[in-house]
Amino acid sequence: MSIGTAGTAGALYPMGVAMAETINHHVPGLKASAEASSASLENLRNLAQGNVDWAISQNEVAFLAYNGKDKYKGRAVSSLRSLFGTLLSWAQIFAPADSSIKTVADFKGKRIGVGAPGSGGERAASKILDYYGLTYKDIKAEFMSNAEMVAALKDGTLDAFIITHPLKSAALMDLTTSFDVKMVPVADDGFYKKYPFFNKVDVPAGVYRNVDKPVPTPTSRVVMYTSTKAELSADQVYALLKGLWENPGEWTNTHPAVKKYTTLKDAVKGLSVPLHPGAVKYYKEKGIEVPQALIK
């Protein structure tokens, strides 16, 4: 079986490689391998086409795909099934410390980095802008990779950027230790009601230099999915999850954020797509409460 992950430089590819190794060591009769990818959109496309068996996606992108909303209108990926949540993806907003920008509403007319075109990060950025009454026409939208946005803020060619990344990623630690920045909050509860696939979580004070108080920030789970097209039986999915969750130290120690947020007790927390029947069986046996909305 193949596992679609993300780029090799991030936290998710090493986790996927370690997951595959854990499966190979502990699940008789199944052999797994991890594949690098451009993350959510490519992974969901590959799942829909039956090109991979498991794959990672940001929860909000999978929600839109499963329900045929937004850019998935008319082409819902109804075959999608959840397996478990992993780390949190944080939609963090940075501006220079001396900037006049205080809220997202202040982005009007400014040069704003919104992520790579079509990426999960770019879709999160569009939702944040939308809530504050802005479209790409109201700002000078710059479609850039995460590394490009960090460099552009430092050299003054961006006024701010929205980046969907784990806390304290290498790119953000480089930015915040070498350049004076501030974080722009998304505090309004109305945003989270409009887009329920996001949760409001505070970036803790002190996580970054100059961030001396908690900053309300949209988060979503990075979730492992499968598809009914993968032709994995309920018994096989059950066995795969059993092999992984009975040996978490073999695959969750690959990155601090993975270790912190990827736990059995929180495996179904924050999911928006129904679980695979084999996953439902496993979690119920383990005493994990499975919301009815996740059972299909």
N, C-alpha and C positions, 0 to 999 in steps of 0.2 A: 504494500500500500504506500501511496505517496502523500506527503504532508506539505502543503503550500505554506510558506512562512512569510518572509519579508526580505529586505536588503541585508547583505552580509555584515554591514557595519553596525546594525542596531542590536537590540536585546532579543528580538523575536527569532531570528535565524538560529542563534546558538541554542535557544530553548527548544526549537523544533528538532534540531540535530540530536540533542540530548533525549528528547521524547522518543525519537525513532530508535535510539540505542536502547532505551529502557524497554520499549516494546519488544525489540529483538531478543533481549535477555530474559524477559519475564512472561511473554505471551506465546506459548507454543503454537506453531502452525501459521503464524503471521510474521511477515517481514516488512519492515517499514524503512522508508528513506525520506529525508527532508529536502525540499527544493527551494532555492532562493527565488524571490519574486518581487514585484513592485508593490506588494501588500494587498490591501483590501479589494480594490476593484479587479485586479487581475485574478486574485484568488476566488472571488465570487463568480467571475466569468468561467474560470476553470472548473469550479464545482458544478455550475449550471450545465456545462458541456460534458461533464463526466471525465475530465482530464486528470483530476486529483481526487483522492478519497477523503482527506481531511484538509482544512485550511483555516488560516487566521483571518479575521476581519474585525474592524472596529464595529461595535454594536450598532451605532447609529446608521452606518452604511448598510449593514445587513438588514436592519429594520426596514429601511426604504426599499431594499431589493425584494425582500420577502413579501412586502405589502404592495408592491408595484406603485410606489409613490415617487414623486420628484422625477429624476431622470430615468427611473425604472418604470414609469407609467406605460402600461400596455405590454410590459415584458417582465412581469413579476417572476422572481425566482422561488416559486412555491415549493420546490424540492428541498429547500434549505432546512437543516435541523441543527439545533445547538448541541454542544457536548459539555463545555465548561468555560467559565470565565478565567482570564489570566490577569495580567496587570491592568492598571488604569491608564487610560490615555487622557492627558490633560490639555485642553484647548487654552494655551497660555498666550497672553497678549503683552508684548513688551514695547516700550517707547523709551527714548533717551530721558534720563532723569530730569533734565531741564526743559522738557517739552511742555507745551501748553495743553497737551492732550490729557484729559482727566477721565473721560468716558468714551465708549465706542461712538457715541453721537458726535464727538469732536473729530471723527475721521473725515468728515465731509471735506472734499477738495484736497485731501492729503495723499501722500504716496504710501500705500499700505501693501505690505507683502501678505499674500493670501494662500501661499503654498503652490505646489505643482499642479498644473491643470488636470482636473478630473480626479485628483487624489482625495482620500478621506479627509485630510486636513483642509483642503480647499472647500470641500462640502460643509465642513464644520464652520469655516470662516463665513461662508455665504449665509448660513443660518443665523450666526451672530449678527452680521450686518443687517439682515432682513428684520430681525426683531427691533433694531434701533432705527428702522425706517430708511435704510440705505441699500442701494444696489451698487454693482460695480461701476455704473455710470456716474454715481455720486462721488466716487473716490478715484484716485489714480491707482487702479489695481495692478499689482506686479505679481505675475505668476512665476514663482521661483521655488527651487528646492530649499529644504531647511537650511543647509549650509550656505546657500546663496543669500537667504534672508538675514542670517546672522552677520555675514560679511557686509551686506548692504546697510544694515542699521549702524554698524560700526563706522563705515566710511561716509555716512550722511546721505546716501542716496535713497533711503527709506525713512519715513517719519514714524512708522510703527510696523509691527507684523503680528499675525496670528499664527501660532505654531502648535500643532497637535503632536505632543511628545511626552515621554515619561518625565517626571520630575528629575532634576539634576542629571539630565543626559549630558554626554560629553560636549555636545554643541552648545547647550545652554550654560554649562559651567564655564566654558571658554568665554562666552559672551559676558556673563555676569561678573567674572573675576577680572576682566580686562577692559571693561567699558561700564560707565555709570548708567544704569537703566532703572526704570520703574515698571511695575506691573499694573495693567489696567483691569479692573474687576468686571465681572458679569454677575451682578448681585441681585438683580430684579427677579423675584419669584415667578413673574409672568413669563419670563423666557423659558423656565423649566417646565411650566405648565403647557406652553405651546409646543415644546420639543421634549416630550417625556423620556426620550431615549438618552437625554443628558441628565446628570445628577450634579447638584451644587455641592462642591467640596472645597474647603479652604486650603489654599497653598499655605503651609505653616510659616509663621514668622521665622526668619533666620535661614530658610532653605537656600535663599540666594542672598548675596551681598546687597545691602540697601533695602531689602524687603524686611521691614521691621514690624509688620503687623500682618495678620492673616488676610489673604486675598481670595474672595469668592470666585471660583473658576469652574466652568463646565467640564465635566469628566464623563467618560464612557468606558465600559469594559472592552478590552481586547479579548475577543471570544474565539474559541476553537469550534469550527462547524464541520458538519459532514453534509451529505446530500443523499436523498433516496436513490439517486442515480449511481451512487458509489457501490450499491449492491452489497453492503455490509449488513449482515443479519443482526437482529437484536442481541442474540447470544454473542456474536463477535464484538459488537460495540461494548457490551457488558464486560467481556474478557479484556478488552483493550483498556477500559477505564479502571478495572480492577488492577491490572498490571501497573498502570501509572500511579494511581492513588495509594497503592500499597508500597510504593517506592518513590515517594516525592523528592527525596533528597538527591536522587539521580538526575532530575531534570529541572527542579525549581531553583537550584543553587547557581544557575548560569548568570544571573544578574540580580542585584539587590531588589529591584522593583518587582521582578518575577517572584522572588522568594517572599516578599512582603505581602503581595496581594493574591497569589495563586495558592489557595488552600481549599481543602475538601469542604470545610464548613461554609465557605463563601462561593462554592462552585457554581451555584445557580443564581447568585445575587446579581441583579442588574441586567438579566437577559431579556430580550424582546422577541425572540424567535422560538417556537416550540422545540422542546428537547426530542432527541431520537428516543424511540421506545426502549432501547437497551440502556440508555442513560437514565431514563425514568426509573427503570427497574433497579439499577445499581444504587442510585441516590436514595430511593425509598428504603432499600435494605439497610443502608447506612444511617437511617434515621434523619436524613436531610429533608426538610419540608420543601415539597415541590409545588409551586403555585399552579392552580388549575389552568391558568392561561398558557402554561408551558407544556401542557399535555394535549396531544392530538392523536 
